């Protein structure tokens, strides 16, 4: 183990910071306190905020994709994350069950038809603005 180059007068301090030259931006340092204050101020749970952060860069998704990508059981994901966010106006149905076209080629070459089509969900503008506000607060 290398010998420490800390001066003897710093030896009994509680903390000693590195020089700013060695550290770039450290946004995540205040993540926990920012998250707690932001969730209280905006009346949203942390699990819902986490999902909105995950879904922020996606145009739309299915429940199966979101549950797999987010690491949840499909049923639990719908009951705990998706449907409460939908009721609060943070998520909407981007494509509903009857949206796909009725052309013959679609029915021949696609696995999904009107009878087995999965709904595509997306986050609303309100949710996008909430995520942007969280990023801004985290940077400050």
N, C-alpha and C positions, 0 to 999 in steps of 0.2 A: 504494500500500500504506500502511495507517495506521501512524503512528509508534507504537512500543511504549511502554507506560507502566510498564515494569519498572524498578524502582529500580536504580541503578548498583551497589549492593552485591550484587545478585543476578546480575549480569552474568556472572560466572565460575563459577556453580554448574553441576552436572551436570543437575539437574532443579529445576523450580519448580512447585509444585502450585497449582491454582486454589483459590479460597476455597470452602468447603463449601456456601455459600449458592447457588453457581452449579450445583452438581452434585446431582442427586437420588441414586437408588440406582445403583450401578455393579456389578451382579452379574457381568457378563461380563469384568471386568478380570482375574480369576484363572481364567478358563475353561480355558486350556491346562494349567496346573499341576494344577488340580482334576481335569480329565479324566484326566490321566496317572495320578495317585494313585488315583483311583476305579477306573479300569480294572484297575490292578494289584491293588488290594485285593479286588475282586470277581471277578477272573479272567474278564473279558469284553473283547473287542476293541472298539476305538473305533467301527468301522463297525457292529457289532451294537448298541452303545449308541446311536449316531445313529439307527438304524432304530427302536429302541424309543421314542426321543424323538419320532420322526415319527408312530409308530402309537399313541401314548399316548391321544390323544383320539378314537380311532376304535373303534366297537363291533366291527366286523369288516370285512374287505376280501377281494378276490380277488387272485390273483397279478398279473393284468393291470393292475388298478387301482394296486396298490402299485408295480409296476415303472414304470408311466407317471408316477405322482405322485412317486416317489422318484428318478426319472431314471436307471433302470437298464435294460439289456436283459433281457427276460423270462427267458431261460435263465440268464444270469449271476446275476440276482437270486435265482432259486431255488437255485442251487448255492452261492452265496457268502453269502447272508443268511438266506433263509427256512428251508431245511432244516437248517443247523447250529443255528439258534435253536430249531427244533422238536425236534431231538435233545437239546438242553440243557434242555428243559422251559420255555422262555420263550414259545413260540407253540404253539397247538393248533388243531385243526380245529373251528371253531364250528358250521358246517353241513357235513356230509359229502355225498357224491354222491347218496345215496338219501334224503335228508331232505325234498325238496319233496313237496307233496301230490300225490295222484293224481286230483284232481277234473278233470272234463271242462273246466271253465272255465279252469283253469290251463293245460291243454294247448292250448286254442284261442287264448288271449290272451297267452301268454308265449313269449318266444323260446327260453327254456331249458327243456328237458325232461330226463328221467332220462338220456337218451343224451348230451346235450351240456352238462349242468349243471357249472358251475365251483365248486370247493370254496371256502368262505369261511373265512378264518383270523382269529384274534384273539390278543391277547397274554394271558398268564396273570396270575394275581394276583401270582405271584412277580416277574414282569417289571414290573408296575405298582408294586410296592413298591420295586424297584430304581431305577426312574425317580424316584420320590418321594425316595428317599435321595440320589440325585444332585442333585436340586433343592435339598434341604436343605443338602447340603454346599456347593453353589455359593453359597447365600445367606450362609453363615457365613464 
